[in-house]
Amino acid sequence: MPSSVTGAFLSRGGQVHARNKLCAMPTPPIRVRAPGKINIFLQVGAVQDDGYHDLATAFQALSLWEEVDAAPAATITVEVEGPGDLSSVPRDDRNLAVRAARLLAATTGYDGGVALTIRKTVPVAGGMGGGSADAAATLVACDALWQTGLSSADLTRLAARLGADVPFALRGGTAIGTGRGDRLSPALTGGGFDWVLATSDDGLSTPAVYRALDEHRDEHAPDIGRAPDAPVVDPEVLYALRAGDPARLAEALRNDLQAPALRLRPALGETIALGERHGALAGIVSGSGPTIAFLAGDPHHARSLADALAREGHRAIPAHGPVHGARIV
Ligand code: C5P
């Protein structure tokens, strides 16, 4: 962050803080929703000097939401609510929402706190960017609560420092991501798409899935070649998105993290085959998994596919995309 920008934040944050102290009325909590995402295309290039892989990806934000409430408080704290086992979600400084609040406070010179409450719907460690959505929602919520007045470009710069997927959770919609996945440009869509998400109770570690991909490439370089030098999104993905054509998009889905995710969790291959037997246009591992995203032809198809998967013992959630990014509700 350039120091001239930080200086501007500082003076704004200082004035705001003084104003809040004078105000006798309790400030109501700010509520922000941010979406989970899937990668409808993900080509992984080589590891860069910073340890991240060069990527070319197409993100789509889906109607599965994280909700963050930000209430005035003297220090920065977080509570986490929602269905399922949330015991693996840290409540301390490792929590990405807490890091987002701390980063915003440090950047703007704001010296108060916030009580964050996160209501999770996006599966934990599911490859759908739930933690990134929490961070994006927290940036928007704290910026409003603390009246730090950052522009969306400023928030996007902070988001990129928190994680590769956080800028996309701020923006939402459908976008092409390059670099770490954080350099975004919008992709045109000619309508919405219907998906069914088959979730798993046990998450997969994103670094472990990337590591498994690198190991596999190293071992089998003579057969499969090395990582591509300049990953690029297949133009067929862009055509299918623009046409709003799910059958065409189904043919173009690709995720380089799918093979390593399936090697770490072979049962996911059976889930994909099951969904396709029940009429999914295609099934793909979402991000680093283990969530599987099935593409359906329309909302009715998505509902019947979700019912069929549920009858087979899977947790299956219909969702549609694209939806908007982090926003106050
Ligand atoms: O940025 P974020 O914390 O979401 O990334 C989690 C992990 O995923 C990184 O620590 C890295 O191991 C891996 N990753 C990567 N290349 C990317 C994005 C993520 O290797 N472009």
Residues whose N, C-alpha, C, O or C-beta is under 5 A from the ligand:
A	BS01	C5P	G51 Y52 H53 L55 L162 G163 A164 D165 G179 R180 G181 T206 P207 Y210
